[in-house]
Amino acid sequence: MKSREPFRKIFFTGTLLVATLLQASAAPESPTESRALWCTLATRLADPVLTALSQRRLKATMPIESAPRVKDRPDYTHLEALGRLLAGLAPWLELPADATPEGTERARLAALARSAIDAATDPASPDFLNFSKGRQPLVDAAFLAQAMLRAPNELWKKLDPRVQQNVIAALKSSRPIPAGENNWKLFATTVEIFLHRAGAGRDDARLFEGITKHAAWYVGDGMYGDGPDFHWDYYNAFVIQPMLVEALDVVGEETPELKTFSDKSRERLTRFAAIQERLIAPDGTYPVIGRSVAYRCGAFQGLALAALRHALPADVSPAQTCVALTAVIRRTLEAPGTFDAAGWLRIGVSGSQPGLGETYISTGSLYLCSVAFPPLGLPASDPFWSAPAAKTTWEKIWSGEDLPVDHALKSPR
């Protein structure tokens, strides 16, 4: 008779794994500890980029990790780092000043960000960044524009008029870049939305094409195609849902058709947030599917933005959203090897995994992970931060709790 010992080992190992997952948030950080953790990680992301660029030494000091034999990333990676970093941290930087340690740190980073924007857009700066050569600059001009839309006081109105004019010129220089037949349409849209809000004029053809195309590319249940086809990846979070909803915040009242689509887009973001919350396991892992996975926790910008906008589903509380996002942020940013010795991000999802980077991925690209951080723009008194930690949907179901069934979004195309 064969020994049952191997079976017992497998059984108890599996039981231990399940117990570990279920207990991952059984004793989570307090709301105060969670917010402090987010602030610490946000600062860790920001300091190398903003300090170097504010000193006009980003090109001289930032390492450029990319796929072997890819030679063009130095043309683009520095603007990627700035635009993507600020797109995620802008709501936090926009919070009113206060005398708390967090408020002091926030004000320091906001001042560095303004100096960095100056250095990036000043034609006389050694760190004057590329907004027009090749196609990639359209992407990161848009992320910078998105950041300034999200922090209009700290990242736009407080800029010197000279810097504002340089920013406008830099963004307008991206206009000749064609937007591909995919999520790139929204990059052109976002640049034009910012120029419109800044009183610098707008190109309606570029602005509205991204909106009308995505209205046609909706595939159902809160999801858009990346172009005419649907892709199982996280581009609904990285780009599509956030840039679409925020563009419609600005122009969604201009016609009855836009108003209808604006309402639908908000409803779809809420449904997408419900899906995203269910993807996060208690240990912060999630399905690593599709391209651009090296953007790490940025894959959950849809959920993060819904939390910031108080647009979460009725059955997903702010507290459980905080638990889920904290877990995924920790899993992707605290893994050993995520940062190099000088504090710069390295390619990977959980640590250094250069094989997970496509040919368009480089050091600057990786700072799109910051778009998991918009809820820092909620004050500490908001329930997202102040309510006691709550079980996520994953935990509730897999611990045996009885919940209502999930339903697809039934809104018409």
C-alpha positions as CSV (number, residue, x, y, z in Angstrom):
1,M,0.0,0.0,0.0
2,K,1.4,3.4,-1.0
3,S,2.1,5.9,1.7
4,R,-0.4,8.7,2.1
5,E,2.4,11.1,3.2
6,P,2.8,12.8,-0.2
7,F,-0.9,13.4,-0.3
8,R,-0.8,14.8,3.2
9,K,2.0,17.2,2.3
10,I,0.2,18.4,-0.8
11,F,-3.1,18.8,1.1
12,F,-1.6,20.7,4.0
13,T,0.6,22.9,1.7
14,G,-2.5,23.8,-0.3
15,T,-4.5,24.5,2.8
16,L,-1.7,26.7,4.1
17,L,-1.7,28.7,0.8
18,V,-5.4,29.3,0.9
19,A,-5.3,30.3,4.5
20,T,-2.4,32.7,3.8
21,L,-4.4,34.3,1.0
22,L,-7.6,34.6,3.1
23,Q,-5.6,36.1,6.0
24,A,-3.7,38.6,3.8
25,S,-6.0,41.3,4.8
26,A,-7.3,39.8,8.0
27,A,-5.1,42.2,9.9
28,P,-4.6,45.0,7.4
29,E,-3.0,48.4,8.1
30,S,-5.1,50.9,9.8
31,P,-6.4,53.7,7.5
32,T,-3.7,56.0,8.7
33,E,-1.0,53.4,8.1
34,S,-2.4,52.7,4.6
35,R,-2.3,56.4,3.6
36,A,1.2,56.8,5.0
37,L,2.4,53.8,3.0
38,W,0.9,55.2,-0.2
39,C,2.6,58.6,0.5
40,T,5.9,56.9,1.1
41,L,5.7,55.0,-2.2
42,A,4.5,58.0,-4.1
43,T,7.5,59.9,-2.9
44,R,9.8,57.0,-3.7
45,L,8.5,57.1,-7.3
46,A,8.7,60.9,-7.6
47,D,12.0,61.9,-6.0
48,P,14.5,60.6,-8.6
49,V,12.5,61.9,-11.6
50,L,11.5,65.3,-10.2
51,T,14.8,66.1,-8.4
52,A,16.9,65.3,-11.5
53,L,14.7,67.2,-13.9
54,S,14.3,70.2,-11.6
55,Q,18.1,70.4,-11.6
56,R,18.1,69.9,-15.4
57,R,20.1,66.7,-15.1
58,L,17.5,64.1,-16.0
59,K,19.1,63.2,-19.3
60,A,22.5,63.1,-17.6
61,T,21.5,60.8,-14.7
62,M,18.5,58.6,-15.5
63,P,19.4,55.1,-16.6
64,I,17.7,53.8,-19.6
65,E,16.8,50.1,-19.4
66,S,15.1,48.7,-22.5
67,A,14.8,45.6,-24.7
68,P,18.1,44.5,-26.2
69,R,19.0,46.1,-29.6
70,V,16.4,48.8,-29.2
71,K,18.2,52.1,-29.9
72,D,15.5,54.8,-30.0
73,R,14.3,54.9,-26.4
74,P,16.6,57.8,-25.3
75,D,14.5,60.0,-27.7
76,Y,11.4,59.3,-25.6
77,T,12.0,57.9,-22.2
78,H,12.5,61.2,-20.3
79,L,9.2,62.7,-21.3
80,E,7.6,59.3,-20.5
81,A,8.9,59.5,-16.9
82,L,7.7,63.0,-16.3
83,G,4.2,62.8,-17.9
84,R,3.4,59.4,-16.6
85,L,4.6,60.1,-13.0
86,L,2.6,63.3,-12.8
87,A,-0.5,61.8,-14.3
88,G,-0.9,59.6,-11.4
89,L,0.3,61.9,-8.6
90,A,-1.5,65.0,-9.8
91,P,-4.7,64.5,-7.7
92,W,-2.5,64.2,-4.6
93,L,-0.4,67.3,-5.4
94,E,-3.6,69.2,-6.0
95,L,-4.9,68.8,-2.4
96,P,-4.9,72.1,-0.4
97,A,-1.8,73.0,1.6
98,D,-1.7,72.0,5.2
99,A,0.9,71.9,8.0
100,T,1.0,68.2,8.4
101,P,4.1,66.2,7.5
102,E,2.2,64.9,4.5
103,G,1.2,68.4,3.5
104,T,4.8,69.6,3.7
105,E,6.0,66.7,1.6
106,R,3.3,67.2,-0.9
107,A,4.1,70.9,-1.2
108,R,7.8,70.0,-1.7
109,L,7.0,67.6,-4.5
110,A,4.6,70.0,-6.2
111,A,7.3,72.7,-6.3
112,L,9.7,70.2,-7.7
113,A,7.1,69.2,-10.3
114,R,6.7,72.8,-11.5
115,S,10.5,73.2,-11.8
116,A,10.6,69.9,-13.7
117,I,7.9,71.1,-16.1
118,D,9.9,74.3,-16.7
119,A,13.1,72.3,-17.4
120,A,11.2,70.0,-19.7
121,T,9.6,72.7,-21.9
122,D,12.3,75.4,-21.9
123,P,14.1,75.3,-25.3
124,A,17.3,76.5,-23.6
125,S,17.3,73.7,-21.1
126,P,19.7,70.8,-21.4
127,D,16.7,68.7,-20.4
128,F,14.3,70.2,-23.0
129,L,12.3,67.1,-23.9
130,N,11.1,65.7,-27.2
131,F,7.5,66.6,-27.9
132,S,7.5,66.2,-31.7
133,K,10.2,63.8,-33.1
134,G,8.8,60.4,-33.9
135,R,5.4,59.1,-32.8
136,Q,5.9,58.3,-29.1
137,P,5.8,62.0,-27.9
138,L,2.1,62.2,-28.6
139,V,1.5,59.6,-25.9
140,D,3.5,61.4,-23.2
141,A,2.4,64.9,-24.2
142,A,-1.1,63.5,-23.4
143,F,-0.1,62.1,-20.0
144,L,1.5,65.5,-19.1
145,A,-1.7,67.2,-20.3
146,Q,-3.7,64.8,-18.2
147,A,-1.6,65.6,-15.1
148,M,-2.2,69.4,-15.6
149,L,-5.9,68.8,-16.1
150,R,-6.0,66.8,-12.8
151,A,-4.0,69.5,-10.9
152,P,-5.0,72.8,-12.5
153,N,-3.8,74.8,-9.6
154,E,-0.6,73.2,-8.6
155,L,0.7,72.1,-12.0
156,W,-0.7,74.8,-14.2
157,K,-1.9,78.1,-12.6
158,K,1.1,78.3,-10.4
159,L,3.5,78.1,-13.3
160,D,5.2,81.3,-14.4
161,P,3.5,82.8,-17.5
162,R,6.8,82.1,-19.4
163,V,6.6,78.4,-18.5
164,Q,2.9,78.3,-19.4
165,Q,3.7,79.6,-22.9
166,N,6.5,77.0,-23.2
167,V,4.1,74.2,-22.2
168,I,1.5,75.3,-24.8
169,A,4.2,75.5,-27.5
170,A,5.5,72.0,-26.6
171,L,2.0,70.4,-26.6
172,K,1.1,72.1,-29.9
173,S,4.3,70.7,-31.4
174,S,2.8,67.2,-31.0
175,R,-0.1,68.0,-33.3
176,P,1.5,66.8,-36.5
177,I,1.9,63.3,-35.0
178,P,-0.8,61.0,-36.4
179,A,-2.9,59.1,-33.8
180,G,-3.2,55.4,-34.7
181,E,-6.5,53.6,-35.0
182,N,-6.6,52.6,-31.4
183,N,-6.4,54.1,-27.9
184,W,-3.9,56.6,-29.4
185,K,-6.9,58.6,-30.6
186,L,-7.4,59.6,-27.0
187,F,-3.9,61.0,-26.6
188,A,-4.7,63.5,-29.3
189,T,-8.1,64.2,-27.6
190,T,-6.4,64.8,-24.2
191,V,-3.8,67.2,-25.6
192,E,-6.6,69.2,-27.2
193,I,-8.8,69.2,-24.1
194,F,-6.0,70.7,-22.1
195,L,-5.2,73.3,-24.7
196,H,-8.9,74.2,-24.7
197,R,-9.0,74.5,-20.9
198,A,-5.8,76.6,-21.0
199,G,-7.4,79.1,-23.5
200,A,-4.9,78.2,-26.1
201,G,-7.4,77.1,-28.8
202,R,-8.4,73.6,-29.8
203,D,-8.3,71.4,-32.9
204,D,-11.8,70.0,-33.0
205,A,-11.0,67.3,-35.5
206,R,-8.3,65.8,-33.2
207,L,-10.3,66.5,-30.0
208,F,-13.6,64.8,-31.1
209,E,-12.2,61.9,-33.1
210,G,-11.0,60.1,-30.0
211,I,-14.5,60.4,-28.5
212,T,-16.5,59.4,-31.5
213,K,-14.2,56.5,-32.3
214,H,-14.5,55.1,-28.8
215,A,-18.3,55.5,-28.8
216,A,-18.2,53.1,-31.8
217,W,-15.6,50.8,-30.3
218,Y,-17.6,50.0,-27.2
219,V,-18.0,46.2,-27.0
220,G,-20.3,45.8,-24.0
221,D,-20.3,45.3,-20.2
222,G,-18.2,48.4,-19.5
223,M,-15.4,47.5,-21.9
224,Y,-14.1,49.3,-25.0
225,G,-12.1,47.8,-27.9
226,D,-8.6,49.1,-28.4
227,G,-9.6,50.1,-31.9
228,P,-12.1,48.0,-33.8
229,D,-11.0,44.8,-32.0
230,F,-11.1,43.8,-28.3
231,H,-7.9,42.9,-26.6
232,W,-7.5,41.1,-23.3
233,D,-5.1,43.6,-21.7
234,Y,-5.3,46.5,-19.3
235,Y,-5.6,49.4,-21.8
236,N,-9.1,50.2,-20.6
237,A,-7.4,51.1,-17.4
238,F,-4.1,52.5,-18.6
239,V,-5.7,54.9,-21.1
240,I,-9.2,54.4,-22.5
241,Q,-11.7,54.8,-19.6
242,P,-9.8,57.5,-17.7
243,M,-9.0,59.7,-20.7
244,L,-12.5,59.3,-22.2
245,V,-14.4,60.1,-19.0
246,E,-12.1,63.1,-18.2
247,A,-12.4,64.5,-21.7
248,L,-16.2,64.3,-21.5
249,D,-16.1,66.1,-18.2
250,V,-14.9,69.1,-20.2
251,V,-16.9,68.9,-23.4
252,G,-19.7,66.5,-22.5
253,E,-22.3,69.2,-22.2
254,E,-21.7,70.7,-25.7
255,T,-24.3,68.7,-27.5
256,P,-27.2,66.3,-26.5
257,E,-25.3,63.4,-28.1
258,L,-22.2,64.2,-26.1
259,K,-24.3,64.5,-22.9
260,T,-25.8,61.0,-23.5
261,F,-22.4,59.5,-24.2
262,S,-20.9,61.2,-21.2
263,D,-23.5,59.7,-18.9
264,K,-22.9,56.3,-20.5
265,S,-19.1,56.6,-20.1
266,R,-19.5,57.3,-16.4
267,E,-21.8,54.3,-15.9
268,R,-19.3,52.1,-17.8
269,L,-16.4,53.3,-15.6
270,T,-18.3,52.2,-12.6
271,R,-18.9,48.8,-14.1
272,F,-15.3,48.5,-15.1
273,A,-14.3,49.3,-11.5
274,A,-16.5,46.5,-10.3
275,I,-14.7,44.1,-12.6
276,Q,-11.3,45.4,-11.6
277,E,-12.0,45.1,-7.8
278,R,-12.8,41.4,-8.3
279,L,-9.5,40.7,-10.1
280,I,-7.3,41.5,-7.1
281,A,-6.5,38.6,-4.7
282,P,-5.8,39.4,-1.0
283,D,-2.1,39.0,-1.6
284,G,-2.2,41.7,-4.3
285,T,-1.7,39.3,-7.2
286,Y,-3.9,39.6,-10.3
287,P,-4.0,38.1,-13.8
288,V,-1.0,39.2,-15.8
289,I,-2.6,39.4,-19.2
290,G,-1.7,41.2,-22.4
291,R,0.8,43.8,-23.3
292,S,2.4,46.5,-21.2
293,V,2.2,44.5,-17.9
294,A,5.4,46.3,-16.8
295,Y,3.2,49.3,-15.9
296,R,2.5,47.2,-12.8
297,C,-0.2,48.5,-10.5
298,G,-1.1,51.1,-13.1
299,A,-3.3,48.3,-14.5
300,F,-5.9,49.3,-11.9
301,Q,-6.3,53.0,-12.8
302,G,-10.0,52.3,-13.6
303,L,-10.7,51.3,-10.0
304,A,-8.5,54.0,-8.6
305,L,-10.2,56.7,-10.7
306,A,-13.7,55.5,-9.8
307,A,-12.7,55.7,-6.1
308,L,-11.4,59.3,-6.6
309,R,-14.6,60.3,-8.3
310,H,-16.8,58.6,-5.8
311,A,-18.1,56.5,-8.6
312,L,-17.6,53.0,-7.2
313,P,-20.4,50.4,-7.6
314,A,-22.9,50.4,-4.8
315,D,-21.7,47.0,-3.5
316,V,-18.0,48.0,-3.5
317,S,-17.2,50.2,-0.6
318,P,-14.4,52.7,-0.5
319,A,-12.8,50.8,2.4
320,Q,-12.6,47.5,0.5
321,T,-11.3,49.4,-2.5
322,C,-8.5,50.8,-0.4
323,V,-7.7,47.3,0.9
324,A,-7.6,46.0,-2.7
325,L,-5.5,48.8,-4.2
326,T,-3.1,48.8,-1.2
327,A,-2.5,45.1,-1.7
328,V,-1.7,45.4,-5.4
329,I,0.4,48.5,-4.9
330,R,2.5,46.7,-2.3
331,R,2.8,43.6,-4.3
332,T,4.1,45.4,-7.4
333,L,6.2,48.1,-5.8
334,E,7.6,46.5,-2.7
335,A,8.9,43.3,-4.4
336,P,12.7,43.0,-4.1
337,G,14.4,44.3,-7.3
338,T,11.7,46.7,-8.3
339,F,14.0,49.7,-7.9
340,D,17.7,49.9,-8.7
341,A,20.3,51.0,-6.2
342,A,19.7,54.7,-7.1
343,G,16.0,54.4,-6.8
344,W,14.9,54.1,-10.4
345,L,12.2,51.7,-11.5
346,R,13.3,48.5,-13.3
347,I,11.3,46.5,-15.9
348,G,9.0,43.9,-14.4
349,V,5.7,43.2,-12.6
350,S,7.1,41.7,-9.3
351,G,10.7,42.8,-9.1
352,S,13.2,42.9,-12.0
353,Q,11.8,40.9,-14.9
354,P,13.2,42.5,-18.1
355,G,11.7,39.8,-20.3
356,L,8.3,41.3,-19.5
357,G,9.1,44.5,-21.4
358,E,8.1,45.0,-25.0
359,T,10.3,46.9,-27.4
360,Y,8.5,50.2,-26.6
361,I,9.2,49.8,-22.8
362,S,12.0,51.6,-21.1
363,T,12.7,53.1,-17.7
364,G,10.5,56.2,-18.3
365,S,7.6,54.1,-19.4
366,L,7.5,52.3,-16.1
367,Y,6.3,55.3,-14.2
368,L,2.7,54.7,-15.5
369,C,2.5,52.6,-12.3
370,S,1.7,55.9,-10.6
371,V,-1.9,55.9,-12.1
372,A,-2.9,53.5,-9.3
373,F,-2.4,56.5,-6.9
374,P,-5.3,59.0,-7.7
375,P,-7.2,58.2,-4.5
376,L,-4.4,60.0,-2.6
377,G,-6.3,63.1,-3.9
378,L,-9.0,62.3,-1.5
379,P,-8.5,63.9,1.9
380,A,-7.6,61.8,4.9
381,S,-11.2,62.3,6.2
382,D,-12.7,60.6,3.2
383,P,-14.2,57.1,3.8
384,F,-11.6,55.6,1.5
385,W,-9.0,56.4,4.1
386,S,-11.0,56.8,7.3
387,A,-13.4,53.8,7.3
388,P,-12.2,50.6,8.9
389,A,-10.7,48.1,6.6
390,A,-13.2,45.8,4.9
391,K,-13.1,42.5,3.0
392,T,-12.8,42.7,-0.7
393,T,-15.3,40.8,-2.9
394,W,-12.6,38.1,-3.5
395,E,-12.3,37.6,0.2
396,K,-16.0,37.6,0.9
397,I,-16.8,35.0,-1.7
398,W,-13.8,32.7,-1.1
399,S,-14.4,32.7,2.7
400,G,-17.9,31.4,2.2
401,E,-19.9,34.6,2.5
402,D,-23.2,34.7,0.6
403,L,-23.4,37.5,-1.9
404,P,-25.7,38.5,-4.7
405,V,-24.7,37.4,-8.2
406,D,-22.7,39.7,-10.4
407,H,-24.6,41.1,-13.4
408,A,-23.3,42.5,-16.8
409,L,-24.0,46.1,-17.6
410,K,-27.2,46.2,-19.7
411,S,-26.9,49.7,-21.0
412,P,-27.2,49.8,-24.8
413,R,-24.3,50.4,-27.1
